[in-house]
Amino acid sequence: MYPPRTTGFFAHPTVRGALLSIGRLAGRGGEGRVPWLTVALVGVQAILYAALASGGPPGVDALVR
């Protein structure tokens, strides 16, 4: 079965070029940036966990409700 058969999808040359450029551009330009949204979400989750954990384990009645 080698070489693999084509799938029948033939993109327009400009579309094909744009699709191929995604792979060429991967890893360029974003290495120095900090993902602020991700950092903020992790911080919010850590604060919520600390607030909930400080209350101790929930009672059986709270778990049943």
HUQUI-V945090 format. One line per field, one symbol per residue. burial: b if it has 24 or more other C-alpha atoms within 12 Angstrom, else e. A space follows every 10 residues. Layout:
burial->???
This chain:
burial->eeeeeeeeee eeeeeeeeee eeeeeeeeee eeeeeeeeee eeeeeeeeee eeeeeeeeee eeeee
